[in-house]
Amino acid sequence: MADKKLIRNYCSDTPAMMRDIYIALCKGFDEMQDDSFVGVDKGKMIGFIMKETRGSVNPMVLNEILKDFEK
């Protein structure tokens, strides 16, 4: 089996965008979540992430990531 190569496309840099989303998400939880049972409003978190990343994230990717955190 031939080794496959991975190529990072810097024109649409998905790894960097996902990194930025997760960094902002962690920051948002640190600032807004007081109790792990109550959680954070999804709309507020989206606003926080968009402000932190200066709107440079793809909303579809952001929505897919946030689905992992919904209860």
N, CA, C and O atoms as a Tripos MOL2 file, in Angstrom:
@<TRIPOS>MOLECULE
protein
  284   283    71     0     0
PROTEIN
NO_CHARGES

@<TRIPOS>ATOM
      1 N           0.8430   -1.1890    0.0000 N.3       1 MET1
      2 CA          0.0000    0.0000    0.0000 C.3       1 MET1
      3 C           0.8850    1.2480    0.0000 C.2       1 MET1
      4 O           1.7900    1.3660    0.8260 O.2       1 MET1
      5 N           0.6360    2.1430   -0.8890 N.am      2 ALA2
      6 CA          1.4220    3.3720   -0.9980 C.3       2 ALA2
      7 C           1.0610    4.3220    0.1380 C.2       2 ALA2
      8 O          -0.0930    4.4120    0.5560 O.2       2 ALA2
      9 N           2.0690    5.0190    0.6200 N.am      3 ASP3
     10 CA          1.8230    6.0100    1.6630 C.3       3 ASP3
     11 C           1.0650    7.1810    1.0650 C.2       3 ASP3
     12 O           1.4070    7.6830   -0.0060 O.2       3 ASP3
     13 N           0.0330    7.6070    1.7750 N.am      4 LYS4
     14 CA         -0.7290    8.7620    1.3230 C.3       4 LYS4
     15 C          -0.1330   10.0100    1.9440 C.2       4 LYS4
     16 O           0.3880    9.9750    3.0590 O.2       4 LYS4
     17 N          -0.2130   11.0980    1.2240 N.am      5 LYS5
     18 CA          0.3350   12.3540    1.7130 C.3       5 LYS5
     19 C          -0.7990   13.2620    2.1650 C.2       5 LYS5
     20 O          -1.8880   13.2640    1.5920 O.2       5 LYS5
     21 N          -0.5210   14.0120    3.1810 N.am      6 LEU6
     22 CA         -1.4630   15.0130    3.6670 C.3       6 LEU6
     23 C          -0.9800   16.3760    3.2260 C.2       6 LEU6
     24 O           0.2060   16.6870    3.3350 O.2       6 LEU6
     25 N          -1.8870   17.1820    2.7320 N.am      7 ILE7
     26 CA         -1.5310   18.5140    2.2670 C.3       7 ILE7
     27 C          -2.4420   19.5190    2.9470 C.2       7 ILE7
     28 O          -3.6650   19.3770    2.9350 O.2       7 ILE7
     29 N          -1.8450   20.5180    3.5270 N.am      8 ARG8
     30 CA         -2.6110   21.5690    4.1870 C.3       8 ARG8
     31 C          -2.8760   22.6820    3.1760 C.2       8 ARG8
     32 O          -1.9490   23.2530    2.6020 O.2       8 ARG8
     33 N          -4.1490   22.9770    2.9720 N.am      9 ASN9
     34 CA         -4.5510   24.0250    2.0380 C.3       9 ASN9
     35 C          -4.6470   25.3360    2.8110 C.2       9 ASN9
     36 O          -5.5830   25.5370    3.5850 O.2       9 ASN9
     37 N          -3.6900   26.2170    2.6050 N.am     10 TYR10
     38 CA         -3.6660   27.4710    3.3470 C.3      10 TYR10
     39 C          -4.7010   28.4740    2.8350 C.2      10 TYR10
     40 O          -4.9530   29.4820    3.4950 O.2      10 TYR10
     41 N          -5.3020   28.2180    1.6750 N.am     11 CYS11
     42 CA         -6.3520   29.1120    1.1640 C.3      11 CYS11
     43 C          -7.6290   28.9860    1.9900 C.2      11 CYS11
     44 O          -8.3010   29.9810    2.2600 O.2      11 CYS11
     45 N          -7.9540   27.7760    2.3830 N.am     12 SER12
     46 CA         -9.0890   27.5580    3.2860 C.3      12 SER12
     47 C          -8.5570   26.6900    4.4200 C.2      12 SER12
     48 O          -8.7250   25.4710    4.4110 O.2      12 SER12
     49 N          -7.9260   27.3180    5.3780 N.am     13 ASP13
     50 CA         -7.1750   26.6260    6.4260 C.3      13 ASP13
     51 C          -8.0960   26.1160    7.5360 C.2      13 ASP13
     52 O          -8.2500   26.7610    8.5740 O.2      13 ASP13
     53 N          -8.7000   24.9620    7.3060 N.am     14 THR14
     54 CA         -9.6410   24.3780    8.2540 C.3      14 THR14
     55 C          -8.9990   24.0480    9.5990 C.2      14 THR14
     56 O          -9.6140   24.3320   10.6280 O.2      14 THR14
     57 N          -7.7900   23.4600    9.6540 N.am     15 PRO15
     58 CA         -7.2050   23.1810   10.9670 C.3      15 PRO15
     59 C          -7.0310   24.4360   11.8260 C.2      15 PRO15
     60 O          -7.2930   24.4110   13.0290 O.2      15 PRO15
     61 N          -6.5910   25.5260   11.2090 N.am     16 ALA16
     62 CA         -6.4060   26.7710   11.9660 C.3      16 ALA16
     63 C          -7.7490   27.3200   12.4250 C.2      16 ALA16
     64 O          -7.8570   27.8320   13.5390 O.2      16 ALA16
     65 N          -8.7750   27.2210   11.5810 N.am     17 MET17
     66 CA        -10.1010   27.7020   11.9530 C.3      17 MET17
     67 C         -10.6530   26.8860   13.1190 C.2      17 MET17
     68 O         -11.2040   27.4490   14.0650 O.2      17 MET17
     69 N         -10.5070   25.5660   13.0560 N.am     18 MET18
     70 CA        -11.0000   24.7100   14.1370 C.3      18 MET18
     71 C         -10.2300   24.9820   15.4270 C.2      18 MET18
     72 O         -10.8180   24.9820   16.5090 O.2      18 MET18
     73 N          -8.9300   25.2110   15.3260 N.am     19 ARG19
     74 CA         -8.1300   25.5630   16.4940 C.3      19 ARG19
     75 C          -8.6560   26.8390   17.1360 C.2      19 ARG19
     76 O          -8.8200   26.9080   18.3540 O.2      19 ARG19
     77 N          -8.9210   27.8480   16.3100 N.am     20 ASP20
     78 CA         -9.4290   29.1180   16.8180 C.3      20 ASP20
     79 C         -10.7910   28.9550   17.4790 C.2      20 ASP20
     80 O         -11.0690   29.5850   18.4990 O.2      20 ASP20
     81 N         -11.6500   28.1010   16.8910 N.am     21 ILE21
     82 CA        -12.9660   27.8520   17.4790 C.3      21 ILE21
     83 C         -12.8180   27.2040   18.8520 C.2      21 ILE21
     84 O         -13.4530   27.6440   19.8110 O.2      21 ILE21
     85 N         -11.9950   26.1720   18.9620 N.am     22 TYR22
     86 CA        -11.8370   25.4760   20.2410 C.3      22 TYR22
     87 C         -11.1870   26.3610   21.3020 C.2      22 TYR22
     88 O         -11.5440   26.2670   22.4760 O.2      22 TYR22
     89 N         -10.2530   27.2060   20.9200 N.am     23 ILE23
     90 CA         -9.6340   28.1310   21.8780 C.3      23 ILE23
     91 C         -10.6850   29.1140   22.3950 C.2      23 ILE23
     92 O         -10.7690   29.3630   23.5980 O.2      23 ILE23
     93 N         -11.4850   29.6730   21.4800 N.am     24 ALA24
     94 CA        -12.5350   30.6080   21.8860 C.3      24 ALA24
     95 C         -13.6090   29.9070   22.7050 C.2      24 ALA24
     96 O         -14.1500   30.4900   23.6440 O.2      24 ALA24
     97 N         -13.9210   28.6680   22.3610 N.am     25 LEU25
     98 CA        -14.9200   27.8930   23.0970 C.3      25 LEU25
     99 C         -14.4720   27.6690   24.5390 C.2      25 LEU25
    100 O         -15.2640   27.8370   25.4660 O.2      25 LEU25
    101 N         -13.2280   27.2960   24.7310 N.am     26 CYS26
    102 CA        -12.6870   27.0940   26.0840 C.3      26 CYS26
    103 C         -12.7140   28.4030   26.8700 C.2      26 CYS26
    104 O         -13.0740   28.4240   28.0470 O.2      26 CYS26
    105 N         -12.3320   29.4790   26.2130 N.am     27 LYS27
    106 CA        -12.3430   30.7870   26.8570 C.3      27 LYS27
    107 C         -13.7650   31.1880   27.2510 C.2      27 LYS27
    108 O         -13.9920   31.7300   28.3320 O.2      27 LYS27
    109 N         -14.7120   30.9140   26.3610 N.am     28 GLY28
    110 CA        -16.1150   31.2190   26.6360 C.3      28 GLY28
    111 C         -16.6560   30.4370   27.8090 C.2      28 GLY28
    112 O         -17.3510   30.9920   28.6600 O.2      28 GLY28
    113 N         -16.3430   29.1470   27.8660 N.am     29 PHE29
    114 CA        -16.7780   28.3430   29.0110 C.3      29 PHE29
    115 C         -16.1540   28.8620   30.3050 C.2      29 PHE29
    116 O         -16.8250   28.9400   31.3340 O.2      29 PHE29
    117 N         -14.8700   29.2150   30.2520 N.am     30 ASP30
    118 CA        -14.1980   29.7310   31.4460 C.3      30 ASP30
    119 C         -14.8540   31.0090   31.9560 C.2      30 ASP30
    120 O         -14.9830   31.2080   33.1640 O.2      30 ASP30
    121 N         -15.2680   31.8740   31.0310 N.am     31 GLU31
    122 CA        -15.8460   33.1560   31.4280 C.3      31 GLU31
    123 C         -17.3200   33.0790   31.7820 C.2      31 GLU31
    124 O         -17.7660   33.7740   32.6950 O.2      31 GLU31
    125 N         -18.0910   32.2470   31.0800 N.am     32 MET32
    126 CA        -19.5410   32.2890   31.2270 C.3      32 MET32
    127 C         -20.1640   31.1520   32.0280 C.2      32 MET32
    128 O         -21.2870   31.3040   32.5090 O.2      32 MET32
    129 N         -19.4900   30.0320   32.1880 N.am     33 GLN33
    130 CA        -20.1080   28.8920   32.8610 C.3      33 GLN33
    131 C         -19.7520   28.8920   34.3370 C.2      33 GLN33
    132 O         -18.5940   28.7130   34.7150 O.2      33 GLN33
    133 N         -20.7760   29.0970   35.1660 N.am     34 ASP34
    134 CA        -20.5750   29.0800   36.6090 C.3      34 ASP34
    135 C         -20.7930   27.6880   37.1840 C.2      34 ASP34
    136 O         -20.1170   27.2840   38.1310 O.2      34 ASP34
    137 N         -21.7360   26.9600   36.6070 N.am     35 ASP35
    138 CA        -22.1110   25.6480   37.1220 C.3      35 ASP35
    139 C         -22.1530   24.6670   35.9530 C.2      35 ASP35
    140 O         -22.7680   24.9550   34.9270 O.2      35 ASP35
    141 N         -21.5100   23.5200   36.0980 N.am     36 SER36
    142 CA        -21.4470   22.5680   34.9910 C.3      36 SER36
    143 C         -22.7980   21.9290   34.6770 C.2      36 SER36
    144 O         -22.9630   21.3280   33.6160 O.2      36 SER36
    145 N         -23.7710   22.0530   35.5900 N.am     37 PHE37
    146 CA        -25.0860   21.4800   35.3360 C.3      37 PHE37
    147 C         -26.0050   22.4560   34.6110 C.2      37 PHE37
    148 O         -26.9650   22.0360   33.9650 O.2      37 PHE37
    149 N         -25.7240   23.7500   34.7110 N.am     38 VAL38
    150 CA        -26.5640   24.7590   34.0780 C.3      38 VAL38
    151 C         -26.1260   25.0040   32.6450 C.2      38 VAL38
    152 O         -26.9670   25.0680   31.7490 O.2      38 VAL38
    153 N         -24.8480   25.1420   32.4160 N.am     39 GLY39
    154 CA        -24.3300   25.3560   31.0720 C.3      39 GLY39
    155 C         -24.3860   26.8090   30.6410 C.2      39 GLY39
    156 O         -24.6010   27.7100   31.4520 O.2      39 GLY39
    157 N         -24.1870   27.0190   29.3420 N.am     40 VAL40
    158 CA        -24.1320   28.3440   28.7490 C.3      40 VAL40
    159 C         -25.1160   28.3830   27.5870 C.2      40 VAL40
    160 O         -25.2430   27.4080   26.8460 O.2      40 VAL40
    161 N         -25.8070   29.4970   27.4260 N.am     41 ASP41
    162 CA        -26.7390   29.6720   26.3170 C.3      41 ASP41
    163 C         -25.9840   29.5910   24.9930 C.2      41 ASP41
    164 O         -24.9480   30.2340   24.8250 O.2      41 ASP41
    165 N         -26.5070   28.7950   24.0490 N.am     42 LYS42
    166 CA        -25.8250   28.5750   22.7680 C.3      42 LYS42
    167 C         -25.6650   29.8830   21.9930 C.2      42 LYS42
    168 O         -24.6120   30.1200   21.4000 O.2      42 LYS42
    169 N         -26.6750   30.7190   21.9880 N.am     43 GLY43
    170 CA        -26.6020   31.9820   21.2730 C.3      43 GLY43
    171 C         -25.5090   32.8850   21.8180 C.2      43 GLY43
    172 O         -24.7920   33.5370   21.0600 O.2      43 GLY43
    173 N         -25.3890   32.9180   23.1510 N.am     44 LYS44
    174 CA        -24.3410   33.7350   23.7710 C.3      44 LYS44
    175 C         -22.9600   33.1900   23.4280 C.2      44 LYS44
    176 O         -22.0210   33.9510   23.1920 O.2      44 LYS44
    177 N         -22.8480   31.8570   23.4020 N.am     45 MET45
    178 CA        -21.5630   31.2430   23.0810 C.3      45 MET45
    179 C         -21.1810   31.5300   21.6310 C.2      45 MET45
    180 O         -20.0210   31.8230   21.3410 O.2      45 MET45
    181 N         -22.1430   31.4480   20.7250 N.am     46 ILE46
    182 CA        -21.8580   31.7450   19.3150 C.3      46 ILE46
    183 C         -21.3960   33.1920   19.1810 C.2      46 ILE46
    184 O         -20.4270   33.4720   18.4750 O.2      46 ILE46
    185 N         -22.0840   34.1100   19.8540 N.am     47 GLY47
    186 CA        -21.6810   35.5140   19.8240 C.3      47 GLY47
    187 C         -20.2920   35.7220   20.3720 C.2      47 GLY47
    188 O         -19.5080   36.4940   19.8200 O.2      47 GLY47
    189 N         -19.9790   35.0300   21.4680 N.am     48 PHE48
    190 CA        -18.6560   35.1440   22.0800 C.3      48 PHE48
    191 C         -17.5810   34.6250   21.1280 C.2      48 PHE48
    192 O         -16.5460   35.2690   20.9490 O.2      48 PHE48
    193 N         -17.8200   33.4690   20.5190 N.am     49 ILE49
    194 CA        -16.8390   32.8760   19.6060 C.3      49 ILE49
    195 C         -16.6370   33.7670   18.3880 C.2      49 ILE49
    196 O         -15.5060   33.9630   17.9440 O.2      49 ILE49
    197 N         -17.7240   34.3070   17.8440 N.am     50 MET50
    198 CA        -17.5970   35.1750   16.6720 C.3      50 MET50
    199 C         -16.8240   36.4450   17.0200 C.2      50 MET50
    200 O         -16.0480   36.9450   16.2050 O.2      50 MET50
    201 N         -17.0380   36.9690   18.2350 N.am     51 LYS51
    202 CA        -16.3020   38.1590   18.6580 C.3      51 LYS51
    203 C         -14.8210   37.8230   18.8640 C.2      51 LYS51
    204 O         -13.9480   38.5820   18.4420 O.2      51 LYS51
    205 N         -14.5420   36.7030   19.5020 N.am     52 GLU52
    206 CA        -13.1510   36.3050   19.7680 C.3      52 GLU52
    207 C         -12.3790   36.0090   18.4920 C.2      52 GLU52
    208 O         -11.1950   36.3310   18.3910 O.2      52 GLU52
    209 N         -13.0410   35.4010   17.5210 N.am     53 THR53
    210 CA        -12.3670   35.0310   16.2700 C.3      53 THR53
    211 C         -12.5380   36.1010   15.2030 C.2      53 THR53
    212 O         -12.1110   35.9140   14.0630 O.2      53 THR53
    213 N         -13.1510   37.2090   15.5560 N.am     54 ARG54
    214 CA        -13.4110   38.3300   14.6440 C.3      54 ARG54
    215 C         -14.1940   37.8840   13.4170 C.2      54 ARG54
    216 O         -13.9830   38.3890   12.3150 O.2      54 ARG54
    217 N         -15.1080   36.9220   13.6230 N.am     55 GLY55
    218 CA        -15.9810   36.4560   12.5490 C.3      55 GLY55
    219 C         -15.2840   35.6850   11.4460 C.2      55 GLY55
    220 O         -15.8180   35.5590   10.3440 O.2      55 GLY55
    221 N         -14.1000   35.1670   11.7290 N.am     56 SER56
    222 CA        -13.3240   34.4980   10.6800 C.3      56 SER56
    223 C         -13.6210   33.0030   10.5720 C.2      56 SER56
    224 O         -12.9330   32.2920    9.8390 O.2      56 SER56
    225 N         -14.6330   32.5190   11.2890 N.am     57 VAL57
    226 CA        -14.9370   31.0860   11.2580 C.3      57 VAL57
    227 C         -16.1360   30.8160   10.3560 C.2      57 VAL57
    228 O         -16.9900   31.6790   10.1540 O.2      57 VAL57
    229 N         -16.1770   29.6260    9.8310 N.am     58 ASN58
    230 CA        -17.3060   29.1800    9.0130 C.3      58 ASN58
    231 C         -18.4410   28.7960    9.9590 C.2      58 ASN58
    232 O         -18.2530   27.9170   10.7990 O.2      58 ASN58
    233 N         -19.6180   29.4280    9.8510 N.am     59 PRO59
    234 CA        -20.7290   29.1250   10.7580 C.3      59 PRO59
    235 C         -21.1760   27.6680   10.7200 C.2      59 PRO59
    236 O         -21.6410   27.1390   11.7300 O.2      59 PRO59
    237 N         -21.0400   27.0130    9.5650 N.am     60 MET60
    238 CA        -21.4280   25.6010    9.4710 C.3      60 MET60
    239 C         -20.4840   24.7240   10.2970 C.2      60 MET60
    240 O         -20.9320   23.8030   10.9800 O.2      60 MET60
    241 N         -19.1990   25.0040   10.2350 N.am     61 VAL61
    242 CA        -18.2270   24.2540   11.0240 C.3      61 VAL61
    243 C         -18.4430   24.5260   12.5080 C.2      61 VAL61
    244 O         -18.3910   23.6070   13.3260 O.2      61 VAL61
    245 N         -18.6880   25.7940   12.8570 N.am     62 LEU62
    246 CA        -18.9560   26.1610   14.2470 C.3      62 LEU62
    247 C         -20.1710   25.4160   14.7670 C.2      62 LEU62
    248 O         -20.1430   24.8940   15.8810 O.2      62 LEU62
    249 N         -21.2390   25.3590   13.9790 N.am     63 ASN63
    250 CA        -22.4540   24.6700   14.4040 C.3      63 ASN63
    251 C         -22.2090   23.1770   14.6240 C.2      63 ASN63
    252 O         -22.7260   22.5960   15.5770 O.2      63 ASN63
    253 N         -21.4220   22.5600   13.7450 N.am     64 GLU64
    254 CA        -21.1060   21.1310   13.8990 C.3      64 GLU64
    255 C         -20.3020   20.8790   15.1790 C.2      64 GLU64
    256 O         -20.5290   19.8850   15.8690 O.2      64 GLU64
    257 N         -19.3780   21.7640   15.4870 N.am     65 ILE65
    258 CA        -18.5790   21.6040   16.7030 C.3      65 ILE65
    259 C         -19.4460   21.7820   17.9360 C.2      65 ILE65
    260 O         -19.3110   21.0300   18.9010 O.2      65 ILE65
    261 N         -20.3360   22.7660   17.9170 N.am     66 LEU66
    262 CA        -21.1820   23.0290   19.0770 C.3      66 LEU66
    263 C         -22.1870   21.9100   19.3410 C.2      66 LEU66
    264 O         -22.6330   21.7390   20.4760 O.2      66 LEU66
    265 N         -22.5480   21.1450   18.3080 N.am     67 LYS67
    266 CA        -23.4670   20.0160   18.4970 C.3      67 LYS67
    267 C         -22.9040   18.9970   19.4860 C.2      67 LYS67
    268 O         -23.6620   18.3270   20.1880 O.2      67 LYS67
    269 N         -21.5730   18.8790   19.5440 N.am     68 ASP68
    270 CA        -20.9400   17.9390   20.4710 C.3      68 ASP68
    271 C         -21.1250   18.3400   21.9190 C.2      68 ASP68
    272 O         -20.9670   17.5140   22.8180 O.2      68 ASP68
    273 N         -21.4600   19.6040   22.1570 N.am     69 PHE69
    274 CA        -21.5590   20.1200   23.5250 C.3      69 PHE69
    275 C         -23.0070   20.3190   23.9730 C.2      69 PHE69
    276 O         -23.2430   20.7160   25.1140 O.2      69 PHE69
    277 N         -23.9790   20.0520   23.1000 N.am     70 GLU70
    278 CA        -25.3850   20.2610   23.4590 C.3      70 GLU70
    279 C         -25.8910   19.1240   24.3260 C.2      70 GLU70
    280 O         -25.5020   17.9660   24.1740 O.2      70 GLU70
    281 N         -26.7740   19.4990   25.2420 N.am     71 LYS71
    282 CA        -27.4480   18.4870   26.0760 C.3      71 LYS71
    283 C         -28.8780   18.3970   25.6940 C.2      71 LYS71
    284 O         -29.6230   17.6060   26.2730 O.2      71 LYS71
@<TRIPOS>BOND
     1     1     2 1
     2     2     3 1
     3     3     4 2
     4     3     5 am
     5     5     6 1
     6     6     7 1
     7     7     8 2
     8     7     9 am
     9     9    10 1
    10    10    11 1
    11    11    12 2
    12    11    13 am
    13    13    14 1
    14    14    15 1
    15    15    16 2
    16    15    17 am
    17    17    18 1
    18    18    19 1
    19    19    20 2
    20    19    21 am
    21    21    22 1
    22    22    23 1
    23    23    24 2
    24    23    25 am
    25    25    26 1
    26    26    27 1
    27    27    28 2
    28    27    29 am
    29    29    30 1
    30    30    31 1
    31    31    32 2
    32    31    33 am
    33    33    34 1
    34    34    35 1
    35    35    36 2
    36    35    37 am
    37    37    38 1
    38    38    39 1
    39    39    40 2
    40    39    41 am
    41    41    42 1
    42    42    43 1
    43    43    44 2
    44    43    45 am
    45    45    46 1
    46    46    47 1
    47    47    48 2
    48    47    49 am
    49    49    50 1
    50    50    51 1
    51    51    52 2
    52    51    53 am
    53    53    54 1
    54    54    55 1
    55    55    56 2
    56    55    57 am
    57    57    58 1
    58    58    59 1
    59    59    60 2
    60    59    61 am
    61    61    62 1
    62    62    63 1
    63    63    64 2
    64    63    65 am
    65    65    66 1
    66    66    67 1
    67    67    68 2
    68    67    69 am
    69    69    70 1
    70    70    71 1
    71    71    72 2
    72    71    73 am
    73    73    74 1
    74    74    75 1
    75    75    76 2
    76    75    77 am
    77    77    78 1
    78    78    79 1
    79    79    80 2
    80    79    81 am
    81    81    82 1
    82    82    83 1
    83    83    84 2
    84    83    85 am
    85    85    86 1
    86    86    87 1
    87    87    88 2
    88    87    89 am
    89    89    90 1
    90    90    91 1
    91    91    92 2
    92    91    93 am
    93    93    94 1
    94    94    95 1
    95    95    96 2
    96    95    97 am
    97    97    98 1
    98    98    99 1
    99    99   100 2
   100    99   101 am
   101   101   102 1
   102   102   103 1
   103   103   104 2
   104   103   105 am
   105   105   106 1
   106   106   107 1
   107   107   108 2
   108   107   109 am
   109   109   110 1
   110   110   111 1
   111   111   112 2
   112   111   113 am
   113   113   114 1
   114   114   115 1
   115   115   116 2
   116   115   117 am
   117   117   118 1
   118   118   119 1
   119   119   120 2
   120   119   121 am
   121   121   122 1
   122   122   123 1
   123   123   124 2
   124   123   125 am
   125   125   126 1
   126   126   127 1
   127   127   128 2
   128   127   129 am
   129   129   130 1
   130   130   131 1
   131   131   132 2
   132   131   133 am
   133   133   134 1
   134   134   135 1
   135   135   136 2
   136   135   137 am
   137   137   138 1
   138   138   139 1
   139   139   140 2
   140   139   141 am
   141   141   142 1
   142   142   143 1
   143   143   144 2
   144   143   145 am
   145   145   146 1
   146   146   147 1
   147   147   148 2
   148   147   149 am
   149   149   150 1
   150   150   151 1
   151   151   152 2
   152   151   153 am
   153   153   154 1
   154   154   155 1
   155   155   156 2
   156   155   157 am
   157   157   158 1
   158   158   159 1
   159   159   160 2
   160   159   161 am
   161   161   162 1
   162   162   163 1
   163   163   164 2
   164   163   165 am
   165   165   166 1
   166   166   167 1
   167   167   168 2
   168   167   169 am
   169   169   170 1
   170   170   171 1
   171   171   172 2
   172   171   173 am
   173   173   174 1
   174   174   175 1
   175   175   176 2
   176   175   177 am
   177   177   178 1
   178   178   179 1
   179   179   180 2
   180   179   181 am
   181   181   182 1
   182   182   183 1
   183   183   184 2
   184   183   185 am
   185   185   186 1
   186   186   187 1
   187   187   188 2
   188   187   189 am
   189   189   190 1
   190   190   191 1
   191   191   192 2
   192   191   193 am
   193   193   194 1
   194   194   195 1
   195   195   196 2
   196   195   197 am
   197   197   198 1
   198   198   199 1
   199   199   200 2
   200   199   201 am
   201   201   202 1
   202   202   203 1
   203   203   204 2
   204   203   205 am
   205   205   206 1
   206   206   207 1
   207   207   208 2
   208   207   209 am
   209   209   210 1
   210   210   211 1
   211   211   212 2
   212   211   213 am
   213   213   214 1
   214   214   215 1
   215   215   216 2
   216   215   217 am
   217   217   218 1
   218   218   219 1
   219   219   220 2
   220   219   221 am
   221   221   222 1
   222   222   223 1
   223   223   224 2
   224   223   225 am
   225   225   226 1
   226   226   227 1
   227   227   228 2
   228   227   229 am
   229   229   230 1
   230   230   231 1
   231   231   232 2
   232   231   233 am
   233   233   234 1
   234   234   235 1
   235   235   236 2
   236   235   237 am
   237   237   238 1
   238   238   239 1
   239   239   240 2
   240   239   241 am
   241   241   242 1
   242   242   243 1
   243   243   244 2
   244   243   245 am
   245   245   246 1
   246   246   247 1
   247   247   248 2
   248   247   249 am
   249   249   250 1
   250   250   251 1
   251   251   252 2
   252   251   253 am
   253   253   254 1
   254   254   255 1
   255   255   256 2
   256   255   257 am
   257   257   258 1
   258   258   259 1
   259   259   260 2
   260   259   261 am
   261   261   262 1
   262   262   263 1
   263   263   264 2
   264   263   265 am
   265   265   266 1
   266   266   267 1
   267   267   268 2
   268   267   269 am
   269   269   270 1
   270   270   271 1
   271   271   272 2
   272   271   273 am
   273   273   274 1
   274   274   275 1
   275   275   276 2
   276   275   277 am
   277   277   278 1
   278   278   279 1
   279   279   280 2
   280   279   281 am
   281   281   282 1
   282   282   283 1
   283   283   284 2
@<TRIPOS>SUBSTRUCTURE
     1 MET1         2 RESIDUE 1 A MET
     2 ALA2         6 RESIDUE 1 A ALA
     3 ASP3        10 RESIDUE 1 A ASP
     4 LYS4        14 RESIDUE 1 A LYS
     5 LYS5        18 RESIDUE 1 A LYS
     6 LEU6        22 RESIDUE 1 A LEU
     7 ILE7        26 RESIDUE 1 A ILE
     8 ARG8        30 RESIDUE 1 A ARG
     9 ASN9        34 RESIDUE 1 A ASN
    10 TYR10       38 RESIDUE 1 A TYR
    11 CYS11       42 RESIDUE 1 A CYS
    12 SER12       46 RESIDUE 1 A SER
    13 ASP13       50 RESIDUE 1 A ASP
    14 THR14       54 RESIDUE 1 A THR
    15 PRO15       58 RESIDUE 1 A PRO
    16 ALA16       62 RESIDUE 1 A ALA
    17 MET17       66 RESIDUE 1 A MET
    18 MET18       70 RESIDUE 1 A MET
    19 ARG19       74 RESIDUE 1 A ARG
    20 ASP20       78 RESIDUE 1 A ASP
    21 ILE21       82 RESIDUE 1 A ILE
    22 TYR22       86 RESIDUE 1 A TYR
    23 ILE23       90 RESIDUE 1 A ILE
    24 ALA24       94 RESIDUE 1 A ALA
    25 LEU25       98 RESIDUE 1 A LEU
    26 CYS26      102 RESIDUE 1 A CYS
    27 LYS27      106 RESIDUE 1 A LYS
    28 GLY28      110 RESIDUE 1 A GLY
    29 PHE29      114 RESIDUE 1 A PHE
    30 ASP30      118 RESIDUE 1 A ASP
    31 GLU31      122 RESIDUE 1 A GLU
    32 MET32      126 RESIDUE 1 A MET
    33 GLN33      130 RESIDUE 1 A GLN
    34 ASP34      134 RESIDUE 1 A ASP
    35 ASP35      138 RESIDUE 1 A ASP
    36 SER36      142 RESIDUE 1 A SER
    37 PHE37      146 RESIDUE 1 A PHE
    38 VAL38      150 RESIDUE 1 A VAL
    39 GLY39      154 RESIDUE 1 A GLY
    40 VAL40      158 RESIDUE 1 A VAL
    41 ASP41      162 RESIDUE 1 A ASP
    42 LYS42      166 RESIDUE 1 A LYS
    43 GLY43      170 RESIDUE 1 A GLY
    44 LYS44      174 RESIDUE 1 A LYS
    45 MET45      178 RESIDUE 1 A MET
    46 ILE46      182 RESIDUE 1 A ILE
    47 GLY47      186 RESIDUE 1 A GLY
    48 PHE48      190 RESIDUE 1 A PHE
    49 ILE49      194 RESIDUE 1 A ILE
    50 MET50      198 RESIDUE 1 A MET
    51 LYS51      202 RESIDUE 1 A LYS
    52 GLU52      206 RESIDUE 1 A GLU
    53 THR53      210 RESIDUE 1 A THR
    54 ARG54      214 RESIDUE 1 A ARG
    55 GLY55      218 RESIDUE 1 A GLY
    56 SER56      222 RESIDUE 1 A SER
    57 VAL57      226 RESIDUE 1 A VAL
    58 ASN58      230 RESIDUE 1 A ASN
    59 PRO59      234 RESIDUE 1 A PRO
    60 MET60      238 RESIDUE 1 A MET
    61 VAL61      242 RESIDUE 1 A VAL
    62 LEU62      246 RESIDUE 1 A LEU
    63 ASN63      250 RESIDUE 1 A ASN
    64 GLU64      254 RESIDUE 1 A GLU
    65 ILE65      258 RESIDUE 1 A ILE
    66 LEU66      262 RESIDUE 1 A LEU
    67 LYS67      266 RESIDUE 1 A LYS
    68 ASP68      270 RESIDUE 1 A ASP
    69 PHE69      274 RESIDUE 1 A PHE
    70 GLU70      278 RESIDUE 1 A GLU
    71 LYS71      282 RESIDUE 1 A LYS
